[in-house]
Amino acid sequence: MAVQYTIDQIKKSLDACVGKKVKLRADKGRKRVLEAEGVLVETYPKLFVIKLDKSNAVRRLSYTYADILTEKVELTLDDKRIGIPS
């Protein structure tokens, strides 16, 4: 039986990782995937913000906790998935 995770549980696990460097893997649709590294900057009630490590430009991406729940976004910290355990 699969374990059910809620958005609140995902938010709490991300709150513990604010300020840490994470690896991002996001499905952008039509077989396009974004893979990058950045810092989890802030968490808000409905979304979280990641600042990407790009030397030429500061880039921030925001995603919702539902994106992690539906596995459209995967965050890893020290080779361990954040949000939903593997």
PyMOL Python script that loads the backbone (N, CA, C, O; Angstrom):
from pymol import cmd

cmd.read_pdbstr("""\
ATOM      1  N   MET A   1       0.841  -1.182   0.000  1.00  0.00           N
ATOM      2  CA  MET A   1       0.000   0.000   0.000  1.00  0.00           C
ATOM      3  C   MET A   1       0.886   1.246   0.000  1.00  0.00           C
ATOM      4  O   MET A   1       1.800   1.358   0.818  1.00  0.00           O
ATOM      5  N   ALA A   2       0.625   2.163  -0.896  1.00  0.00           N
ATOM      6  CA  ALA A   2       1.414   3.380  -1.014  1.00  0.00           C
ATOM      7  C   ALA A   2       1.062   4.360   0.099  1.00  0.00           C
ATOM      8  O   ALA A   2      -0.086   4.451   0.533  1.00  0.00           O
ATOM      9  N   VAL A   3       2.074   5.084   0.545  1.00  0.00           N
ATOM     10  CA  VAL A   3       1.879   6.070   1.602  1.00  0.00           C
ATOM     11  C   VAL A   3       1.402   7.364   0.966  1.00  0.00           C
ATOM     12  O   VAL A   3       1.951   7.803  -0.045  1.00  0.00           O
ATOM     13  N   GLN A   4       0.387   7.972   1.550  1.00  0.00           N
ATOM     14  CA  GLN A   4      -0.158   9.230   1.057  1.00  0.00           C
ATOM     15  C   GLN A   4       0.559  10.397   1.742  1.00  0.00           C
ATOM     16  O   GLN A   4       0.721  10.395   2.962  1.00  0.00           O
ATOM     17  N   TYR A   5       0.980  11.376   0.975  1.00  0.00           N
ATOM     18  CA  TYR A   5       1.616  12.568   1.514  1.00  0.00           C
ATOM     19  C   TYR A   5       0.723  13.756   1.221  1.00  0.00           C
ATOM     20  O   TYR A   5       0.056  13.808   0.188  1.00  0.00           O
ATOM     21  N   THR A   6       0.716  14.701   2.135  1.00  0.00           N
ATOM     22  CA  THR A   6      -0.093  15.893   1.944  1.00  0.00           C
ATOM     23  C   THR A   6       0.818  17.071   1.625  1.00  0.00           C
ATOM     24  O   THR A   6       2.032  17.015   1.821  1.00  0.00           O
ATOM     25  N   ILE A   7       0.211  18.117   1.139  1.00  0.00           N
ATOM     26  CA  ILE A   7       0.959  19.326   0.818  1.00  0.00           C
ATOM     27  C   ILE A   7       1.583  19.910   2.079  1.00  0.00           C
ATOM     28  O   ILE A   7       2.686  20.454   2.019  1.00  0.00           O
ATOM     29  N   ASP A   8       0.902  19.812   3.221  1.00  0.00           N
ATOM     30  CA  ASP A   8       1.462  20.317   4.478  1.00  0.00           C
ATOM     31  C   ASP A   8       2.730  19.568   4.865  1.00  0.00           C
ATOM     32  O   ASP A   8       3.685  20.180   5.342  1.00  0.00           O
ATOM     33  N   GLN A   9       2.753  18.260   4.670  1.00  0.00           N
ATOM     34  CA  GLN A   9       3.951  17.477   4.984  1.00  0.00           C
ATOM     35  C   GLN A   9       5.107  17.852   4.062  1.00  0.00           C
ATOM     36  O   GLN A   9       6.256  17.928   4.498  1.00  0.00           O
ATOM     37  N   ILE A  10       4.803  18.083   2.801  1.00  0.00           N
ATOM     38  CA  ILE A  10       5.832  18.485   1.844  1.00  0.00           C
ATOM     39  C   ILE A  10       6.384  19.855   2.220  1.00  0.00           C
ATOM     40  O   ILE A  10       7.595  20.070   2.171  1.00  0.00           O
ATOM     41  N   LYS A  11       5.501  20.789   2.598  1.00  0.00           N
ATOM     42  CA  LYS A  11       5.939  22.132   2.998  1.00  0.00           C
ATOM     43  C   LYS A  11       6.847  22.066   4.217  1.00  0.00           C
ATOM     44  O   LYS A  11       7.864  22.757   4.266  1.00  0.00           O
ATOM     45  N   LYS A  12       6.496  21.248   5.197  1.00  0.00           N
ATOM     46  CA  LYS A  12       7.323  21.130   6.404  1.00  0.00           C
ATOM     47  C   LYS A  12       8.705  20.578   6.077  1.00  0.00           C
ATOM     48  O   LYS A  12       9.702  21.025   6.645  1.00  0.00           O
ATOM     49  N   SER A  13       8.772  19.618   5.173  1.00  0.00           N
ATOM     50  CA  SER A  13      10.083  19.068   4.817  1.00  0.00           C
ATOM     51  C   SER A  13      10.917  20.090   4.042  1.00  0.00           C
ATOM     52  O   SER A  13      12.142  20.097   4.162  1.00  0.00           O
ATOM     53  N   LEU A  14      10.274  20.950   3.251  1.00  0.00           N
ATOM     54  CA  LEU A  14      11.008  21.998   2.540  1.00  0.00           C
ATOM     55  C   LEU A  14      11.414  23.128   3.474  1.00  0.00           C
ATOM     56  O   LEU A  14      12.472  23.729   3.289  1.00  0.00           O
ATOM     57  N   ASP A  15      10.586  23.428   4.481  1.00  0.00           N
ATOM     58  CA  ASP A  15      10.932  24.468   5.454  1.00  0.00           C
ATOM     59  C   ASP A  15      12.252  24.152   6.147  1.00  0.00           C
ATOM     60  O   ASP A  15      13.020  25.060   6.469  1.00  0.00           O
ATOM     61  N   ALA A  16      12.516  22.883   6.376  1.00  0.00           N
ATOM     62  CA  ALA A  16      13.754  22.471   7.045  1.00  0.00           C
ATOM     63  C   ALA A  16      14.978  22.632   6.143  1.00  0.00           C
ATOM     64  O   ALA A  16      16.110  22.583   6.625  1.00  0.00           O
ATOM     65  N   CYS A  17      14.765  22.821   4.851  1.00  0.00           N
ATOM     66  CA  CYS A  17      15.880  22.899   3.898  1.00  0.00           C
ATOM     67  C   CYS A  17      16.111  24.301   3.352  1.00  0.00           C
ATOM     68  O   CYS A  17      16.896  24.464   2.418  1.00  0.00           O
ATOM     69  N   VAL A  18      15.462  25.306   3.897  1.00  0.00           N
ATOM     70  CA  VAL A  18      15.624  26.676   3.403  1.00  0.00           C
ATOM     71  C   VAL A  18      17.074  27.109   3.606  1.00  0.00           C
ATOM     72  O   VAL A  18      17.644  26.931   4.683  1.00  0.00           O
ATOM     73  N   GLY A  19      17.658  27.679   2.557  1.00  0.00           N
ATOM     74  CA  GLY A  19      19.034  28.142   2.606  1.00  0.00           C
ATOM     75  C   GLY A  19      20.050  27.104   2.177  1.00  0.00           C
ATOM     76  O   GLY A  19      21.243  27.401   2.118  1.00  0.00           O
ATOM     77  N   LYS A  20      19.611  25.905   1.878  1.00  0.00           N
ATOM     78  CA  LYS A  20      20.526  24.832   1.483  1.00  0.00           C
ATOM     79  C   LYS A  20      20.542  24.671  -0.036  1.00  0.00           C
ATOM     80  O   LYS A  20      19.580  25.007  -0.725  1.00  0.00           O
ATOM     81  N   LYS A  21      21.653  24.153  -0.532  1.00  0.00           N
ATOM     82  CA  LYS A  21      21.809  23.924  -1.966  1.00  0.00           C
ATOM     83  C   LYS A  21      21.088  22.640  -2.352  1.00  0.00           C
ATOM     84  O   LYS A  21      21.270  21.602  -1.716  1.00  0.00           O
ATOM     85  N   VAL A  22      20.272  22.715  -3.395  1.00  0.00           N
ATOM     86  CA  VAL A  22      19.486  21.571  -3.849  1.00  0.00           C
ATOM     87  C   VAL A  22      19.676  21.377  -5.351  1.00  0.00           C
ATOM     88  O   VAL A  22      20.068  22.296  -6.070  1.00  0.00           O
ATOM     89  N   LYS A  23      19.391  20.172  -5.800  1.00  0.00           N
ATOM     90  CA  LYS A  23      19.356  19.870  -7.231  1.00  0.00           C
ATOM     91  C   LYS A  23      17.897  19.832  -7.646  1.00  0.00           C
ATOM     92  O   LYS A  23      17.062  19.226  -6.974  1.00  0.00           O
ATOM     93  N   LEU A  24      17.603  20.479  -8.751  1.00  0.00           N
ATOM     94  CA  LEU A  24      16.242  20.601  -9.256  1.00  0.00           C
ATOM     95  C   LEU A  24      16.116  19.821 -10.553  1.00  0.00           C
ATOM     96  O   LEU A  24      16.983  19.891 -11.423  1.00  0.00           O
ATOM     97  N   ARG A  25      15.024  19.077 -10.670  1.00  0.00           N
ATOM     98  CA  ARG A  25      14.678  18.401 -11.920  1.00  0.00           C
ATOM     99  C   ARG A  25      13.199  18.657 -12.142  1.00  0.00           C
ATOM    100  O   ARG A  25      12.355  18.164 -11.392  1.00  0.00           O
ATOM    101  N   ALA A  26      12.883  19.438 -13.185  1.00  0.00           N
ATOM    102  CA  ALA A  26      11.504  19.839 -13.433  1.00  0.00           C
ATOM    103  C   ALA A  26      11.071  19.440 -14.835  1.00  0.00           C
ATOM    104  O   ALA A  26      11.796  19.657 -15.805  1.00  0.00           O
ATOM    105  N   ASP A  27       9.892  18.860 -14.932  1.00  0.00           N
ATOM    106  CA  ASP A  27       9.291  18.490 -16.209  1.00  0.00           C
ATOM    107  C   ASP A  27       8.601  19.723 -16.772  1.00  0.00           C
ATOM    108  O   ASP A  27       7.657  20.238 -16.172  1.00  0.00           O
ATOM    109  N   LYS A  28       9.065  20.196 -17.917  1.00  0.00           N
ATOM    110  CA  LYS A  28       8.495  21.391 -18.529  1.00  0.00           C
ATOM    111  C   LYS A  28       7.507  21.064 -19.643  1.00  0.00           C
ATOM    112  O   LYS A  28       7.038  21.964 -20.340  1.00  0.00           O
ATOM    113  N   GLY A  29       7.189  19.781 -19.815  1.00  0.00           N
ATOM    114  CA  GLY A  29       6.229  19.384 -20.840  1.00  0.00           C
ATOM    115  C   GLY A  29       6.893  19.127 -22.178  1.00  0.00           C
ATOM    116  O   GLY A  29       7.991  19.618 -22.444  1.00  0.00           O
ATOM    117  N   ARG A  30       6.223  18.356 -23.014  1.00  0.00           N
ATOM    118  CA  ARG A  30       6.710  18.023 -24.358  1.00  0.00           C
ATOM    119  C   ARG A  30       8.138  17.492 -24.347  1.00  0.00           C
ATOM    120  O   ARG A  30       8.972  17.885 -25.163  1.00  0.00           O
ATOM    121  N   LYS A  31       8.396  16.600 -23.418  1.00  0.00           N
ATOM    122  CA  LYS A  31       9.689  15.923 -23.288  1.00  0.00           C
ATOM    123  C   LYS A  31      10.847  16.879 -22.999  1.00  0.00           C
ATOM    124  O   LYS A  31      11.997  16.566 -23.304  1.00  0.00           O
ATOM    125  N   ARG A  32      10.552  18.031 -22.418  1.00  0.00           N
ATOM    126  CA  ARG A  32      11.599  18.965 -22.012  1.00  0.00           C
ATOM    127  C   ARG A  32      11.764  18.871 -20.503  1.00  0.00           C
ATOM    128  O   ARG A  32      10.785  18.898 -19.757  1.00  0.00           O
ATOM    129  N   VAL A  33      12.994  18.764 -20.067  1.00  0.00           N
ATOM    130  CA  VAL A  33      13.288  18.637 -18.644  1.00  0.00           C
ATOM    131  C   VAL A  33      14.366  19.650 -18.279  1.00  0.00           C
ATOM    132  O   VAL A  33      15.382  19.765 -18.964  1.00  0.00           O
ATOM    133  N   LEU A  34      14.136  20.380 -17.195  1.00  0.00           N
ATOM    134  CA  LEU A  34      15.117  21.322 -16.674  1.00  0.00           C
ATOM    135  C   LEU A  34      15.851  20.661 -15.519  1.00  0.00           C
ATOM    136  O   LEU A  34      15.229  20.206 -14.559  1.00  0.00           O
ATOM    137  N   GLU A  35      17.176  20.609 -15.614  1.00  0.00           N
ATOM    138  CA  GLU A  35      17.998  20.100 -14.521  1.00  0.00           C
ATOM    139  C   GLU A  35      18.983  21.193 -14.146  1.00  0.00           C
ATOM    140  O   GLU A  35      19.736  21.675 -14.992  1.00  0.00           O
ATOM    141  N   ALA A  36      18.978  21.586 -12.871  1.00  0.00           N
ATOM    142  CA  ALA A  36      19.843  22.672 -12.422  1.00  0.00           C
ATOM    143  C   ALA A  36      20.109  22.532 -10.934  1.00  0.00           C
ATOM    144  O   ALA A  36      19.482  21.731 -10.242  1.00  0.00           O
ATOM    145  N   GLU A  37      21.060  23.335 -10.459  1.00  0.00           N
ATOM    146  CA  GLU A  37      21.356  23.404  -9.036  1.00  0.00           C
ATOM    147  C   GLU A  37      21.096  24.820  -8.570  1.00  0.00           C
ATOM    148  O   GLU A  37      21.315  25.786  -9.301  1.00  0.00           O
ATOM    149  N   GLY A  38      20.626  24.924  -7.342  1.00  0.00           N
ATOM    150  CA  GLY A  38      20.346  26.231  -6.788  1.00  0.00           C
ATOM    151  C   GLY A  38      20.131  26.156  -5.292  1.00  0.00           C
ATOM    152  O   GLY A  38      20.329  25.114  -4.667  1.00  0.00           O
ATOM    153  N   VAL A  39      19.721  27.283  -4.729  1.00  0.00           N
ATOM    154  CA  VAL A  39      19.484  27.390  -3.294  1.00  0.00           C
ATOM    155  C   VAL A  39      17.994  27.594  -3.064  1.00  0.00           C
ATOM    156  O   VAL A  39      17.362  28.432  -3.708  1.00  0.00           O
ATOM    157  N   LEU A  40      17.446  26.823  -2.143  1.00  0.00           N
ATOM    158  CA  LEU A  40      16.048  27.004  -1.749  1.00  0.00           C
ATOM    159  C   LEU A  40      15.983  28.274  -0.910  1.00  0.00           C
ATOM    160  O   LEU A  40      16.411  28.285   0.244  1.00  0.00           O
ATOM    161  N   VAL A  41      15.447  29.343  -1.493  1.00  0.00           N
ATOM    162  CA  VAL A  41      15.501  30.663  -0.871  1.00  0.00           C
ATOM    163  C   VAL A  41      14.402  30.849   0.162  1.00  0.00           C
ATOM    164  O   VAL A  41      14.683  31.189   1.312  1.00  0.00           O
ATOM    165  N   GLU A  42      13.156  30.630  -0.235  1.00  0.00           N
ATOM    166  CA  GLU A  42      12.037  30.873   0.675  1.00  0.00           C
ATOM    167  C   GLU A  42      10.908  29.898   0.406  1.00  0.00           C
ATOM    168  O   GLU A  42      10.780  29.346  -0.687  1.00  0.00           O
ATOM    169  N   THR A  43      10.094  29.701   1.431  1.00  0.00           N
ATOM    170  CA  THR A  43       8.860  28.933   1.272  1.00  0.00           C
ATOM    171  C   THR A  43       7.704  29.833   1.672  1.00  0.00           C
ATOM    172  O   THR A  43       7.782  30.570   2.655  1.00  0.00           O
ATOM    173  N   TYR A  44       6.663  29.765   0.919  1.00  0.00           N
ATOM    174  CA  TYR A  44       5.445  30.526   1.173  1.00  0.00           C
ATOM    175  C   TYR A  44       4.306  29.535   1.374  1.00  0.00           C
ATOM    176  O   TYR A  44       4.495  28.338   1.155  1.00  0.00           O
ATOM    177  N   PRO A  45       3.135  29.997   1.784  1.00  0.00           N
ATOM    178  CA  PRO A  45       2.031  29.054   2.024  1.00  0.00           C
ATOM    179  C   PRO A  45       1.656  28.195   0.817  1.00  0.00           C
ATOM    180  O   PRO A  45       1.230  27.054   0.999  1.00  0.00           O
ATOM    181  N   LYS A  46       1.798  28.695  -0.386  1.00  0.00           N
ATOM    182  CA  LYS A  46       1.384  27.937  -1.572  1.00  0.00           C
ATOM    183  C   LYS A  46       2.525  27.579  -2.515  1.00  0.00           C
ATOM    184  O   LYS A  46       2.340  26.735  -3.392  1.00  0.00           O
ATOM    185  N   LEU A  47       3.707  28.194  -2.364  1.00  0.00           N
ATOM    186  CA  LEU A  47       4.804  27.926  -3.287  1.00  0.00           C
ATOM    187  C   LEU A  47       6.149  28.104  -2.610  1.00  0.00           C
ATOM    188  O   LEU A  47       6.235  28.595  -1.484  1.00  0.00           O
ATOM    189  N   PHE A  48       7.208  27.693  -3.320  1.00  0.00           N
ATOM    190  CA  PHE A  48       8.570  27.872  -2.835  1.00  0.00           C
ATOM    191  C   PHE A  48       9.423  28.432  -3.965  1.00  0.00           C
ATOM    192  O   PHE A  48       9.096  28.272  -5.141  1.00  0.00           O
ATOM    193  N   VAL A  49      10.526  29.095  -3.596  1.00  0.00           N
ATOM    194  CA  VAL A  49      11.373  29.787  -4.562  1.00  0.00           C
ATOM    195  C   VAL A  49      12.786  29.211  -4.504  1.00  0.00           C
ATOM    196  O   VAL A  49      13.347  29.003  -3.428  1.00  0.00           O
ATOM    197  N   ILE A  50      13.347  28.959  -5.687  1.00  0.00           N
ATOM    198  CA  ILE A  50      14.718  28.467  -5.808  1.00  0.00           C
ATOM    199  C   ILE A  50      15.514  29.468  -6.638  1.00  0.00           C
ATOM    200  O   ILE A  50      15.099  29.855  -7.731  1.00  0.00           O
ATOM    201  N   LYS A  51      16.670  29.884  -6.102  1.00  0.00           N
ATOM    202  CA  LYS A  51      17.574  30.771  -6.834  1.00  0.00           C
ATOM    203  C   LYS A  51      18.631  29.895  -7.487  1.00  0.00           C
ATOM    204  O   LYS A  51      19.393  29.215  -6.800  1.00  0.00           O
ATOM    205  N   LEU A  52      18.677  29.914  -8.812  1.00  0.00           N
ATOM    206  CA  LEU A  52      19.597  29.051  -9.556  1.00  0.00           C
ATOM    207  C   LEU A  52      21.015  29.599  -9.527  1.00  0.00           C
ATOM    208  O   LEU A  52      21.225  30.809  -9.453  1.00  0.00           O
ATOM    209  N   ASP A  53      21.981  28.695  -9.586  1.00  0.00           N
ATOM    210  CA  ASP A  53      23.395  29.064  -9.613  1.00  0.00           C
ATOM    211  C   ASP A  53      23.810  29.337 -11.051  1.00  0.00           C
ATOM    212  O   ASP A  53      24.318  28.447 -11.733  1.00  0.00           O
ATOM    213  N   LYS A  54      23.603  30.529 -11.499  1.00  0.00           N
ATOM    214  CA  LYS A  54      24.021  30.939 -12.835  1.00  0.00           C
ATOM    215  C   LYS A  54      24.910  32.164 -12.673  1.00  0.00           C
ATOM    216  O   LYS A  54      24.508  33.150 -12.056  1.00  0.00           O
ATOM    217  N   SER A  55      26.114  32.104 -13.223  1.00  0.00           N
ATOM    218  CA  SER A  55      27.045  33.210 -13.046  1.00  0.00           C
ATOM    219  C   SER A  55      26.685  34.426 -13.904  1.00  0.00           C
ATOM    220  O   SER A  55      27.006  35.556 -13.535  1.00  0.00           O
ATOM    221  N   ASN A  56      26.028  34.208 -15.031  1.00  0.00           N
ATOM    222  CA  ASN A  56      25.749  35.320 -15.932  1.00  0.00           C
ATOM    223  C   ASN A  56      24.457  36.064 -15.597  1.00  0.00           C
ATOM    224  O   ASN A  56      24.295  37.212 -16.011  1.00  0.00           O
ATOM    225  N   ALA A  57      23.553  35.455 -14.873  1.00  0.00           N
ATOM    226  CA  ALA A  57      22.291  36.123 -14.552  1.00  0.00           C
ATOM    227  C   ALA A  57      21.683  35.497 -13.304  1.00  0.00           C
ATOM    228  O   ALA A  57      21.806  34.295 -13.067  1.00  0.00           O
ATOM    229  N   VAL A  58      21.030  36.331 -12.519  1.00  0.00           N
ATOM    230  CA  VAL A  58      20.311  35.821 -11.356  1.00  0.00           C
ATOM    231  C   VAL A  58      18.957  35.341 -11.841  1.00  0.00           C
ATOM    232  O   VAL A  58      18.207  36.093 -12.464  1.00  0.00           O
ATOM    233  N   ARG A  59      18.649  34.090 -11.553  1.00  0.00           N
ATOM    234  CA  ARG A  59      17.387  33.525 -12.014  1.00  0.00           C
ATOM    235  C   ARG A  59      16.703  32.841 -10.850  1.00  0.00           C
ATOM    236  O   ARG A  59      17.307  32.036 -10.142  1.00  0.00           O
ATOM    237  N   ARG A  60      15.449  33.166 -10.664  1.00  0.00           N
ATOM    238  CA  ARG A  60      14.658  32.548  -9.609  1.00  0.00           C
ATOM    239  C   ARG A  60      13.490  31.810 -10.244  1.00  0.00           C
ATOM    240  O   ARG A  60      12.847  32.303 -11.170  1.00  0.00           O
ATOM    241  N   LEU A  61      13.235  30.627  -9.728  1.00  0.00           N
ATOM    242  CA  LEU A  61      12.108  29.834 -10.197  1.00  0.00           C
ATOM    243  C   LEU A  61      11.203  29.551  -9.016  1.00  0.00           C
ATOM    244  O   LEU A  61      11.674  29.339  -7.898  1.00  0.00           O
ATOM    245  N   SER A  62       9.916  29.550  -9.264  1.00  0.00           N
ATOM    246  CA  SER A  62       8.971  29.216  -8.199  1.00  0.00           C
ATOM    247  C   SER A  62       8.087  28.062  -8.656  1.00  0.00           C
ATOM    248  O   SER A  62       7.683  27.974  -9.816  1.00  0.00           O
ATOM    249  N   TYR A  63       7.807  27.192  -7.713  1.00  0.00           N
ATOM    250  CA  TYR A  63       6.958  26.031  -7.961  1.00  0.00           C
ATOM    251  C   TYR A  63       6.005  25.870  -6.789  1.00  0.00           C
ATOM    252  O   TYR A  63       6.251  26.388  -5.700  1.00  0.00           O
ATOM    253  N   THR A  64       4.927  25.156  -7.019  1.00  0.00           N
ATOM    254  CA  THR A  64       3.979  24.881  -5.943  1.00  0.00           C
ATOM    255  C   THR A  64       4.302  23.531  -5.312  1.00  0.00           C
ATOM    256  O   THR A  64       5.011  22.709  -5.893  1.00  0.00           O
ATOM    257  N   TYR A  65       3.771  23.322  -4.115  1.00  0.00           N
ATOM    258  CA  TYR A  65       3.968  22.042  -3.432  1.00  0.00           C
ATOM    259  C   TYR A  65       3.240  20.923  -4.178  1.00  0.00           C
ATOM    260  O   TYR A  65       3.630  19.758  -4.092  1.00  0.00           O
ATOM    261  N   ALA A  66       2.195  21.277  -4.901  1.00  0.00           N
ATOM    262  CA  ALA A  66       1.471  20.286  -5.704  1.00  0.00           C
ATOM    263  C   ALA A  66       2.355  19.749  -6.830  1.00  0.00           C
ATOM    264  O   ALA A  66       2.179  18.608  -7.258  1.00  0.00           O
ATOM    265  N   ASP A  67       3.302  20.556  -7.314  1.00  0.00           N
ATOM    266  CA  ASP A  67       4.234  20.079  -8.341  1.00  0.00           C
ATOM    267  C   ASP A  67       5.096  18.940  -7.808  1.00  0.00           C
ATOM    268  O   ASP A  67       5.407  18.002  -8.542  1.00  0.00           O
ATOM    269  N   ILE A  68       5.482  19.015  -6.544  1.00  0.00           N
ATOM    270  CA  ILE A  68       6.245  17.922  -5.932  1.00  0.00           C
ATOM    271  C   ILE A  68       5.338  16.726  -5.703  1.00  0.00           C
ATOM    272  O   ILE A  68       5.739  15.585  -5.929  1.00  0.00           O
ATOM    273  N   LEU A  69       4.115  16.984  -5.256  1.00  0.00           N
ATOM    274  CA  LEU A  69       3.165  15.908  -4.986  1.00  0.00           C
ATOM    275  C   LEU A  69       2.864  15.103  -6.247  1.00  0.00           C
ATOM    276  O   LEU A  69       2.751  13.879  -6.190  1.00  0.00           O
ATOM    277  N   THR A  70       2.735  15.784  -7.382  1.00  0.00           N
ATOM    278  CA  THR A  70       2.449  15.113  -8.652  1.00  0.00           C
ATOM    279  C   THR A  70       3.722  14.675  -9.380  1.00  0.00           C
ATOM    280  O   THR A  70       3.655  14.142 -10.488  1.00  0.00           O
ATOM    281  N   GLU A  71       4.881  14.901  -8.752  1.00  0.00           N
ATOM    282  CA  GLU A  71       6.193  14.506  -9.262  1.00  0.00           C
ATOM    283  C   GLU A  71       6.567  15.189 -10.576  1.00  0.00           C
ATOM    284  O   GLU A  71       7.308  14.621 -11.378  1.00  0.00           O
ATOM    285  N   LYS A  72       6.063  16.396 -10.801  1.00  0.00           N
ATOM    286  CA  LYS A  72       6.511  17.193 -11.943  1.00  0.00           C
ATOM    287  C   LYS A  72       7.812  17.905 -11.603  1.00  0.00           C
ATOM    288  O   LYS A  72       8.559  18.316 -12.491  1.00  0.00           O
ATOM    289  N   VAL A  73       8.076  18.044 -10.306  1.00  0.00           N
ATOM    290  CA  VAL A  73       9.315  18.650  -9.815  1.00  0.00           C
ATOM    291  C   VAL A  73       9.928  17.705  -8.792  1.00  0.00           C
ATOM    292  O   VAL A  73       9.238  17.191  -7.912  1.00  0.00           O
ATOM    293  N   GLU A  74      11.236  17.482  -8.918  1.00  0.00           N
ATOM    294  CA  GLU A  74      11.970  16.676  -7.944  1.00  0.00           C
ATOM    295  C   GLU A  74      13.101  17.521  -7.385  1.00  0.00           C
ATOM    296  O   GLU A  74      13.860  18.130  -8.139  1.00  0.00           O
ATOM    297  N   LEU A  75      13.213  17.558  -6.070  1.00  0.00           N
ATOM    298  CA  LEU A  75      14.315  18.244  -5.406  1.00  0.00           C
ATOM    299  C   LEU A  75      15.142  17.213  -4.661  1.00  0.00           C
ATOM    300  O   LEU A  75      14.599  16.340  -3.984  1.00  0.00           O
ATOM    301  N   THR A  76      16.463  17.316  -4.790  1.00  0.00           N
ATOM    302  CA  THR A  76      17.333  16.405  -4.051  1.00  0.00           C
ATOM    303  C   THR A  76      18.363  17.212  -3.279  1.00  0.00           C
ATOM    304  O   THR A  76      18.877  18.222  -3.759  1.00  0.00           O
ATOM    305  N   LEU A  77      18.649  16.744  -2.079  1.00  0.00           N
ATOM    306  CA  LEU A  77      19.648  17.348  -1.207  1.00  0.00           C
ATOM    307  C   LEU A  77      20.521  16.214  -0.699  1.00  0.00           C
ATOM    308  O   LEU A  77      20.030  15.310  -0.024  1.00  0.00           O
ATOM    309  N   ASP A  78      21.807  16.249  -1.015  1.00  0.00           N
ATOM    310  CA  ASP A  78      22.740  15.184  -0.618  1.00  0.00           C
ATOM    311  C   ASP A  78      22.255  13.814  -1.090  1.00  0.00           C
ATOM    312  O   ASP A  78      22.268  12.852  -0.323  1.00  0.00           O
ATOM    313  N   ASP A  79      21.832  13.726  -2.338  1.00  0.00           N
ATOM    314  CA  ASP A  79      21.353  12.480  -2.959  1.00  0.00           C
ATOM    315  C   ASP A  79      20.121  11.900  -2.281  1.00  0.00           C
ATOM    316  O   ASP A  79      19.881  10.696  -2.374  1.00  0.00           O
ATOM    317  N   LYS A  80      19.344  12.720  -1.610  1.00  0.00           N
ATOM    318  CA  LYS A  80      18.097  12.284  -0.983  1.00  0.00           C
ATOM    319  C   LYS A  80      16.983  13.210  -1.455  1.00  0.00           C
ATOM    320  O   LYS A  80      17.110  14.432  -1.384  1.00  0.00           O
ATOM    321  N   ARG A  81      15.893  12.621  -1.937  1.00  0.00           N
ATOM    322  CA  ARG A  81      14.770  13.430  -2.418  1.00  0.00           C
ATOM    323  C   ARG A  81      14.108  14.158  -1.268  1.00  0.00           C
ATOM    324  O   ARG A  81      13.920  13.602  -0.186  1.00  0.00           O
ATOM    325  N   ILE A  82      13.758  15.399  -1.515  1.00  0.00           N
ATOM    326  CA  ILE A  82      13.067  16.219  -0.528  1.00  0.00           C
ATOM    327  C   ILE A  82      11.588  16.214  -0.872  1.00  0.00           C
ATOM    328  O   ILE A  82      11.222  16.235  -2.047  1.00  0.00           O
ATOM    329  N   GLY A  83      10.751  16.188   0.130  1.00  0.00           N
ATOM    330  CA  GLY A  83       9.308  16.243  -0.086  1.00  0.00           C
ATOM    331  C   GLY A  83       8.675  14.886  -0.006  1.00  0.00           C
ATOM    332  O   GLY A  83       7.903  14.610   0.912  1.00  0.00           O
ATOM    333  N   ILE A  84       8.992  14.027  -0.961  1.00  0.00           N
ATOM    334  CA  ILE A  84       8.447  12.674  -0.973  1.00  0.00           C
ATOM    335  C   ILE A  84       9.618  11.707  -0.930  1.00  0.00           C
ATOM    336  O   ILE A  84      10.427  11.687  -1.858  1.00  0.00           O
ATOM    337  N   PRO A  85       9.729  10.909   0.118  1.00  0.00           N
ATOM    338  CA  PRO A  85      10.837   9.953   0.181  1.00  0.00           C
ATOM    339  C   PRO A  85      10.751   8.924  -0.943  1.00  0.00           C
ATOM    340  O   PRO A  85       9.661   8.498  -1.325  1.00  0.00           O
ATOM    341  N   SER A  86      11.902   8.532  -1.463  1.00  0.00           N
ATOM    342  CA  SER A  86      11.921   7.540  -2.532  1.00  0.00           C
ATOM    343  C   SER A  86      11.885   6.137  -1.978  1.00  0.00           C
ATOM    344  O   SER A  86      11.896   5.172  -2.742  1.00  0.00           O
TER     345      SER A  86
END
""", "prot")
cmd.dss("prot")
cmd.show_as("cartoon", "prot")
cmd.util.cbc("prot")
cmd.orient("prot")
